[in-house]
Amino acid sequence: MAKEARIIKDLGPQPWEITPYVDQGGYEAWKACVTRWTRDEVIAEIKRAGLRGRGGAGFPTGVKWEKVLHHRIPEHYFVCNAGEHEPGTFKDRYLLKTNPHQLLEGMLIAAYTVKAKQAFLYVNHEYVEEIAILGKATAETRARGFMGKNVLGAGFDLEIELVEGQGSYVAGEETAMLESMQGRPAMPRQKPPFYPTDFGLYGKPTLVNNVETLCNVPPLLRNGAAWFTQVGTEKSPGTMLFSLSGAVNRPGVYELPMGTPIRTLIS
């Protein structure tokens, strides 16, 4: 385990309840984004921290956000990809089940920062329990005024729409997911030129991040880039979640600093 777990949290037997998360500093970063920081300041801090996408490609998160925010086409969308169709992978499912509010806070920050017209959470339809938990968590978030109409009294509206996705493996690829969300077969688009940041949902610039990436955002902004880079490697700071299964002593989800040898994980 990392010196300080950043994503795996013990929020009790009812993780959809918002109070335990707020008591641990939850939604403070979101409030700061709305009331104190500019969008460019948020992106600059994420870039300073060197956060990379945790979905596989490792693309710099701040660069992707900046590209969508300043795109010449003014209409933007945001999608959290919680499809997780890869065999043997269950870390995102674990986060949905145990720490939904950290994901929701990360989603709100991302959608607001890139000026998204609408935010979507695309979830594997087989995650029945997790979908129910997310429904309860979003209701509590809305009741606190963190999302919905006139967010935090700041004069703007922001909702998160839950979309139950197809169960096929290919539907987890980001452009196939976007096709599926538009009612078409889940087939990947040609890249280039059809990168989501240029040609995403409904042909508009779209920010797509996965669950783990977004769960890194609230603690990063709350504690700062210097804190975030205390663990990990120079090129890949922070921690990462690992799904461990098969013939091992302790299967489960583990959070370890980036650069940790595989022998440490399985020992």
Secondary structure, DSSP 8 states (H G I E B T S, - for coil): --SS-SS-----S-TT-HHHHHHTTTTHHHHHHHHT--HHHHHHHHHHHT-B-SSSS--BHHHHHHHHHT-SS--EEEEEEE---STT--HHHHHHHH-HHHHHHHHHHHHHHTTEEEEEEEEETT-HHHHHHHHHHHHHHHHTTSSBSSGGGSS--B-EEEEEE--SGGGGSHHHHHHHHTTS------TTT--TTTS-GGGS-EEEEEHHHHHHHHHHHHH-HHHHTTSB-SSSBSEEEEEE-SS-SS-EEEEEETT--HHHHH-
